[in-house]
Amino acid sequence: MDALPPADELATTAITNYMVHLAKEKEVEHICFLLALRATETHVLPKTFKDVTELPADSKKRWLESCLKELKSFKDRDVYEIVDLSKERKAVKNYWVFNIKPDGRY
């Protein structure tokens, strides 16, 4: 009787077979989602903008480019307007949410 391969090899084979099945069924979006999900398991996602500034150079560059792209998108769609804030008003607070999209984009 042949010995079974190690458990991690069995898991890899099962995942590979599932990916092949999805590809045959034209489920490319699902494959991209699974790959992005796996990427988030192996990469630490920043929780704050300060975290981004403390990342290694290549990761930092990618996240900063994504932030600039998002800000440009807001500006292009006239999402906000910069005005002088009167003393009676409070500024709207905001924060960044860092995640990897299902298609692999930052």
Phi and psi in degrees as a GROMACS rama.xvg file:
@    title "Ramachandran Plot"
@    xaxis  label "Phi"
@    yaxis  label "Psi"
@TYPE xy
-73.674  142.816  ASP-2
-75.1856  145.866  ALA-3
-73.8744  146.522  LEU-4
-67.1731  162.978  PRO-5
-57.6603  154.431  PRO-6
-56.5153  -41.7471  ALA-7
-66.4554  -31.6057  ASP-8
-70.2794  -39.0228  GLU-9
-61.8639  -43.2969  LEU-10
-63.0062  -42.6756  ALA-11
-62.8709  -42.0419  THR-12
-63.3496  -43.5938  THR-13
-62.3908  -43.3806  ALA-14
-64.631  -44.0472  ILE-15
-60.3629  -45.2345  THR-16
-61.5063  -39.9397  ASN-17
-65.8315  -41.2868  TYR-18
-63.2071  -40.9987  MET-19
-62.3579  -42.8121  VAL-20
-60.4357  -46.318  HIS-21
-62.0752  -41.3637  LEU-22
-61.7366  -41.3444  ALA-23
-65.2324  -31.5406  LYS-24
-87.4761  7.36942  GLU-25
63.2136  34.4665  LYS-26
-96.9374  52.26  GLU-27
-61.7312  -38.6878  VAL-28
-60.8564  -39.4669  GLU-29
-67.3994  -39.0372  HIS-30
-62.5883  -44.8741  ILE-31
-60.4623  -40.9225  CYS-32
-61.7409  -45.8918  PHE-33
-63.1208  -39.6691  LEU-34
-66.7285  -40.4127  LEU-35
-65.9858  -38.6991  ALA-36
-62.024  -42.5316  LEU-37
-64.2022  -37.4926  ARG-38
-63.2979  -37.9499  ALA-39
-70.3734  -24.0229  THR-40
-74.7433  -29.0675  GLU-41
-98.5251  -14.3792  THR-42
-116.099  140.211  HIS-43
-80.578  123.926  VAL-44
-85.0429  134.177  LEU-45
-67.3775  144.539  PRO-46
-97.4562  -27.1542  LYS-47
-133.752  166.676  THR-48
-63.582  -34.5009  PHE-49
-61.0364  -38.5939  LYS-50
-59.2858  -38.0954  ASP-51
-61.9119  -41.7859  VAL-52
-67.9765  -16.0929  THR-53
-101.209  4.29742  GLU-54
-77.4193  163.663  LEU-55
-58.9263  154.804  PRO-56
-51.2042  -45.6173  ALA-57
-67.5544  -42.3934  ASP-58
-67.9836  -41.9907  SER-59
-58.4702  -45.1309  LYS-60
-60.5467  -44.5495  LYS-61
-62.3074  -44.9051  ARG-62
-67.8158  -41.1111  TRP-63
-64.7375  -39.8319  LEU-64
-60.6047  -40.9944  GLU-65
-65.0433  -40.7316  SER-66
-61.9124  -45.679  CYS-67
-63.7522  -39.1618  LEU-68
-63.0604  -41.1936  LYS-69
-64.7624  -44.6755  GLU-70
-62.8369  -39.8229  LEU-71
-63.3684  -39.8858  LYS-72
-61.7114  -42.8908  SER-73
-61.0678  -44.3817  PHE-74
-64.6883  -44.1647  LYS-75
-62.2279  -29.8906  ASP-76
-97.154  9.76395  ARG-77
51.653  47.4518  ASP-78
-74.4244  -28.4438  VAL-79
-139.038  166.427  TYR-80
-138.836  131.155  GLU-81
-86.4648  123.441  ILE-82
-135.514  163.993  VAL-83
-74.0174  134.957  ASP-84
-91.8175  122.791  LEU-85
-72.8932  162.107  SER-86
-65.5789  -24.9093  LYS-87
-80.86  -10.6395  GLU-88
-106.752  157.712  ARG-89
-117.851  144.1  LYS-90
-72.6718  148.509  ALA-91
-74.2313  126.666  VAL-92
-81.7391  151.299  LYS-93
-147.707  168.96  ASN-94
-155.931  160.046  TYR-95
-88.4059  143.025  TRP-96
-116.605  114.672  VAL-97
-99.1773  123.89  PHE-98
-154.928  163.225  ASN-99
-101.891  124.634  ILE-100
-67.1996  159.36  LYS-101
-56.8602  -25.3124  PRO-102
-92.5595  8.25089  ASP-103
94.589  -4.77452  GLY-104
-72.8005  149.072  ARG-105
